[in-house]
Amino acid sequence: MQLGVAGLNAKATLGPAETVRLARLAEDLGYASWWAGDHVVLPSPRVPQSPMEPTDPILDPLVHLSYVAAVTERLELGTGVVILPQRNPLVLAKQAASLDVLSGGRLLLGVGAGYLEPELRALGVAMAERGRRTDEYLDAMTALWTDPAPAYRGEFVEFRDVDAHPRPARPRIVVGGHSPAAFRRAVSRGHGWFGNGGLDDLPRHLAGLRRAAGEVDRPARLGRLEISYLPLDPVEVDARAAERYATLGVDRLVVYPLPLEDPSEVARFLERHAVLG
């Protein structure tokens, strides 16, 4: 089981000096992946579903990961997750391909459908269509990356007689979410699945993925579905819990040092958890 870290493109850990120090520390400690979250805007005033205050700073994940790519050599660079329906899929495909090429094929493009209605509405997306947009955008991006003569026609995206290069060295999609639709999306369109929650939640999520595997086809090109999991209850993970995660089939255990606000405390968190990988 590999070890990753998430959340350090927000709050007190987003500055350039802190990013360089913590990214290099994570790589030196043996962490295999670094994940960045995504909120273009946040509800103001805060709503119960929102994970952050509207005044909490959070960097764009692809910009942040480009910075991390430039100061590291081995860390896989994950978006955990980009809220896909509120992004133009062709622009995102170009950004992702650019980052993947410049990082030497290290990008894991994690995507989700989103859940904060005020954020989606502000970006012109209706809650009722976010799932359809997510599926369609993934298919359109895959066509642009992999088809010899890319073309796509759907409800929200249509293009033909265009191409885009460079293409990703090895495009890898990770689908986040815990709904039946997200599980089906991960099985049918994702190289991996990204989830979060407590240790007791994971068996239920894995059962949902197994049910989805019986409902939708999985293209052979995707290979085995990789499992990435971010413990949130509690965020501190001990050796016994890590062993249980590994036994359940987690490929990447992604730890979350926040809500720690002091970068020095985050560094100590990373050092404590490095032994789990």
N, C-alpha and C positions, 0 to 999 in steps of 0.2 A: 504494500500500500504506500503510495506516494503522499507527500505532505505539501499542502499549499497554504497560502495566506490571502485573506480578502479584506477589503474595506479601507485600504490605506490611501485612497484618493479623496478622502473626505476629512473634514474637521481639522484637528491639530496636526495631522500627519501629511498634509497635502503640499507643504512648501518644498522648494527645490532641494534645499540641504537635507531636510528630513527624508525626502523621497530617495535621494542617492544613498544616504547612510543606511536606511532600513532595507532598501532593495538589495544592496550589496551584502548586508548582514544576512538577509534571508538566503541568498545564494550561497554564501560561505557556510552557513549552518546546514545546508543540504536540502532546503526547501526546493520543490520541483516546479511550483507554479505560483503565480501572483495574479490575483483577480481584482478587478475594479468594477464598482457598481455604477448605476446610471440613474440620474434624474435630471432632466433638462430644466424643469421648473418644479416647485413644490407648492402644495396648497397653503394658502395664507388667508385666514389663520389656519393653524394645523388641524387636521382632521384625525380621528382615532386610527385610521388605517395607515397614516403616514409614518415612516420610520424616522423622520427627521423634522426638526423645526424649519420653518421656511427661511430662516436666516442662517442655517447651518451651511457652510460652504462645501461643495462637492464638485470636483473637476470632471470634465468630459472624459469618459473612460478611454477612448481611443487616443486622445491627445496625451493623457496621463501615461498610457501604456507605451506610447512612442518614446516618451522620456525615459521610462524604465528600460525599454529595449536598448537605448543608447548607452546605458551605464551598467548593463549586465550582459552575460554571455550565454547562460544556460536556462534561465527561468522561462518556463512557458508562460505566455501572457494571455490571461483569460478575462473576458467581460462577463461579469457575474451579477446581473445580466443586462445587455442592451434591451431597452423597451422598443421592440422592433416596429410595431405599427405606427409609431410616431416619427419614424425615420424614412427618408426616401430610400427605397431599396437599391437603386442603382448608385446613388451617391455613397451609401454605406458599403456596397460591394467594392467600390473603388477605394474607399478608405481602408477597409479590411485587407484587401489585396496588397495595398501599398505597405501597410504595417507588417503583413506576413512576409513580404519580400525583403523589406529592410531588416527584419529581425531574424532572417534565416529560417523561416518556416515555423516560428514559435507561437503563432496566434491560435487561440481557442476562442472562437466567436460564440459566446453564450448569448442566447436571446430569450426573451419572454414576451408575453402578450400585454403585460401591464395590468395594474389594478387600481390606480388612483384616478378616479373620474375627473377631478379638476385638472390634473396634468394632461390627460389625454384630450379633454375638451379644449384646453388652451392651445393644443397643437393640431386641432382640427380633426380629431378622431373620435367617433362615437363608440361608447363602451360596447354596444351591441355588435359592432363590426370588427372589434379588435382581434378576435380569433381568426376570422376569415382573412383579414389583412395579414396576420402573422404567417399563416400557411402560404398564402399567395406570394408574399414577399420572399419567403425562403425558397420557393420554387423558382421565382424570377431570378434571384441571386445565383442559385445553383446553375440555371441555364446560362447566365452570363459568364460564369466561371468555367464551365465544363463543355458546353456545346461548341462544335466547330463553327456553326453559323448561328449565333444566339438569337432566339426569338421567343417571345412570350405574349400571350393574350389572356387576360383575366378580367375580373370585375374592377380591380383597382390599378392594375399595371398592364401596359401594353407597349411592346417595342419590337422592331425588326429592322433589318438593314443597318445594324450597328454592331460594334464590337468594342471590347475594352481590354487593354493589356497594360501592365503585366497582370497575369493571373496569379492567384495564390500558389505558393510552392506546393502546398497540400491543404486545401480548404477543409477545415474541421468545424462543424456546427455542434454546439452543445445547447440543448433545450432545457430551460428552467420551468418550474411550476409543478403544482401538486393536484391539478384537476384532471379528470378523465381525458379532456381534450389535450392537455399538456402531455400526458403520458402517451397518447396516440401520436402526437406530434414528434415526441422524442423517438419513438420506435420507428416511425415512417420516414422521418426527415433528419434525424440527428445522429451524429457519431457518438454523442454522449448525452447524459441527463445530469442536470444540476439541481439539487434540492437542498432544503434546510429544515431545521427543526431540532427536536430532541432525539435521543437514542431510541426511545419507545415509538417515535413516529416512523422511523425508517422502515421497519417491516411492512407497515401499511402502504407506504409509498412503493416499495418494491413489489408488493402484491398488485398494486395498480398498474405498474409497468408490465407485469406478467399478463394481466388481463388484456391490456392494450395489445400485447404481442399476439394474442389470439383473435384480435379484431381487425388489425391492419397488417399489410405486408411490409416487410423490411427489405429494401434493396440490398443486394449482396455487396455493392460497392461501399456500404457503410460499415461493414464488419460487425464485430461484437459491440453492443451498447456499453459504453464506459460509464461508471457511476462516480460522480463527484458530489460530496455532501459537506455542508457547512453546519456544524453543531451550533445551535443558539440557546439551548436549554439543558445544561449551562454552556457558556462559551469556553470555560476552562475544561480541558479534556485530560483525563489521567490515563495511565497505561492500560488499566483494565477496560475502560471504555474504548480506547483505541483498538484494543484487541478484538472487542466485540464488533466494532465497525468493520474491521478487516474480515472477520468471520462472516459477516452478513454480505460481503461482496463489494465493499467500497474500494474503488481504485484510487481516488484522490480524497483524502481527508483535508478539508479546507478550514483552517482555524481563523477566528475572527477576534483580533485584539481589542477592537472597540467594544464598549464605550470608554476605554481608557483614553484620556485626553493628553497625557504627557508622552511625547515620543520616547523618552527614556524608559517609561513603564512599558510601552509597546515593545521596545527592544528586549526588555527582560522577559516579557511574555513569549516572544519568539524563541529566546534561548531556552526557556522552560519547556516549550513544546517541541523543540527540535528533536528530542530523543524519541518522539513517537513515530517518526518516519522510518 
